[in-house]
Amino acid sequence: MSNERQIQDEDLMDVAQDPEQAHRLRKALKVLAENPNVGGKLQEMAQEVLSGRIGMKDAIQTPGYMDAIGDRLSEMRRAAEDQTMAEREESREKFAAWQKEQEEKEDQERAERDGPSGNIVTGSRRSGRGHRR
């Protein structure tokens, strides 16, 4: 897939509500496409969308792909139902830590993406955070 054309965030605006959602969707598709544990139709769908061979709107209207998403969600639901209370609490803690890490990465990516271009920054980047919006 590395030799193929890859869609950009803007290419997902037909299904995303805003550029940030399009960015997150593209990142999620990359995870699905590149994770060997995903496999099957779900991974195929992500690869097809990322390559631009099929649009996201068409992918979610394709029965085989929707079945794959439904199957994966059912697996996740069954796994969650089979957890003990201690496992659920551990999962919550792990998710909270992962979510915090993801938010920090997204903040950094957003700052790099939205930051001033061509300007030399000599001060702390944190001091200017939040001035755009």
C-alpha positions, 0 to 999 in steps of 0.5 A: 500500500505504500506505493499507492496514492493515499487519500487526504483528510479532505477526501473524507469530507463527504462523510465527516462533519468537520476537518477534525473528524475527517482527520480522525477517520483517516487515522482510524482507517490507517490503523485498520489497514496496517494492523495485521490483527484486523484482517479480512473484509474490515482491513480490505475496506480500510485499504480500499478507502485509503487508496481512493479505489472506493469512497467512504460513503460507498464503503459504508453502503457495501453489505460485505463491509457493513457485515464486517463492521457489525461482526467486529462490534459484536465480538467487542460487545461479547468480550466486554460482557465476559469481563469480570468487574476487576477486568472492566476497571483495569480496561477503563484505566487503560483506556483513560491512559490511552485516551490521554496519550491520544489527545496529547498526540492530537494536540501536538499534530494540530499545533504542527498542522495549524501553526505558523508556517515559515516563521521561526519560533523562538519562545515556548509553543505552549504560550501561543496555544489556543489563539486560533479558533 
